[in-house]
Amino acid sequence: MEKKEKKGKNVVEVAQAVAEAVKLCEPGVIPVYPITPQTHVSETLAKMEADGDLSGEMIRVESEQSAISACIGAQATGVRAYTATSSQGLALMHEILFIVSGMRLPVVMTVVNRSLSAPLSIWNDQQDSISQRDTGWIQLHVEDGQEAFDTQVQAFKIAQETRLPVMVCLDGFVLSHVYEPVEFLTREQVKKFVPDYKPEVSLNPTKPVSMGTLGTPEYYIQFRKQLQDAIKQSRETITKVNREFASAFGRSYGNGLIETINLKGKKHALISIGSVAGTARKLIEKENIGLIKIKSLRPFPADDIAKACEDLESVGVIEKDISLGGNGAIYDEVKAALYKLEKRPKVSGFIAGIGGRDINLNDMEAVLKKIKSGKEGTEWVM
Amino acid sequence: MIEIRFHGRGGQGAVTAAALLAKAAGYDNKFSQGFPAFGVERRGAPVKAFTRISDDIITIRSQIYKPDYLIILDPSLSGLDEVKEGLKPDTVIIVNGEIDASGFEQKIYSYDATSLALKVLGKDIVNTAMLGMFAKATGLVSLESIQKAIGDIFGGKAGELNMELVKRVYDETGSNEAKEANDKETEG
């Protein structure tokens, strides 16, 4: 590792880094309702507001359903709206998430991933955001603090260019509450990277319009098809923004949709999403196995995953969710993505880290060995 | 990579200590990670926190099971299984106050940080003091960087007092005298 200059590293709590990125993107309205473990994001924003560092205005709403509803109203008037939540809070927003995307409002939200009740658990898994994958939001997952900061900035740009809402998801506690080095961007850098938000249509009393009106059977299906086309096409914007970010600031994350690590010439690979990739990185070289990190869950990069897997004998998907009565949600989607390959690798699934269960090096080593054995089916790491 | 595990009681600031140490290591231009064993915080209940320090980027996200250093803020915790868990023969233990050393084969550095904290802060909060001990005993992080990190996290008077406390602990604990305490069995 090359020696960096003496000035030292900026070690901050990842939730605070996310709040810093949000501040730099200057959302006009930030309605939030507190919920663990998201709280450190909104607390930091509230402190910034109190210190006079926040250009927008926070609204203390009475629930998460109100938070996301207030985002709709705010964004429709032509400013950026942002909120953050976790777990039950996101579940309470469910109904409104469809309305945000259906109205093509580019709201940006941070989801600090936490498991769902019952039993009550404040700890991390990704059941909350993965359960919202059908709501028409772009969904980006991050591995570490730097990726959280960078993706949070990119999210505002992707949202306004696609006119789609974007969820930035990071593992609660395991990532959100960790102090680690994160390089910040300056306000000027971010201002240049994320252009002003100028929607074609906005709510204005001098020029009234109606938004989100009735969709009769003649039209509703067309709206849904357009929304699907828009999310499918958003992959182009996501990869473009990833490239632009790389040329502006020197950091990129695969092609913006997936990242492959140590994959060349390998027969086996682990597919992961979120912070668990970090723990795997330590072991893949030793085990002579590749890693495919899914960054974008929606749009789902099926073609990229298929291409990455075409020469593999076996892959295993490790994920922190379970579609009860079915399988791990990502396991099923990966299998579907691989169906088009003539020579398909064996696919195994691992449900791990549920409700905050630590995924340690021994667990990860056992997972990698099982992937190499080529045995199919789903196992729980517990 | 160096792995450090803190044991304290809710309210003693073990989690803050882990964060401060990570920040300080960052100021020394090292890679670091500081995080709590995520729980539902209750005052007085045993609490764990972790710091990793490395010359290379740290990607691992699991808790620390085999610490290189163990920092115990409250000596009454030293008998707990979770404190003893995963100790290696060469794990170095840094403890506030006296513990029954017969239960440990490891090298122990001990110092009555509570008395000094009461004198300097007027409170029995020893989280920053322990970092002074750690810096002196190990040389893995500089006193200046710890003080700078304290300045970031504590504002005003609390910051000043804690910086003074760390400095005094650093000056008053000798790595030498601590070494002498159990020289017979030390090898690394």
Interface residues (C-beta under 8 A of the other chain):
Chain A: M1 K3 K4 E5 K6 K7 G8 K9 N10 V11 E13 P37 I122 W123 N124 D144 D171 F173 V174 L175 H177 V178 Y179 E180 P181 S275 V276 A277 G278 T279 R281 K282 G356 D358 I359 N360 L361
Chain B: A18 A19 A22 K23 A25 G26 Y27 D28 N29 K30 F31 S32 Q33 G34 F35 P36 F38 V40 D55 D56 I57 I58 T59 I60 R61 S62 Q63 Y65 S145 A149
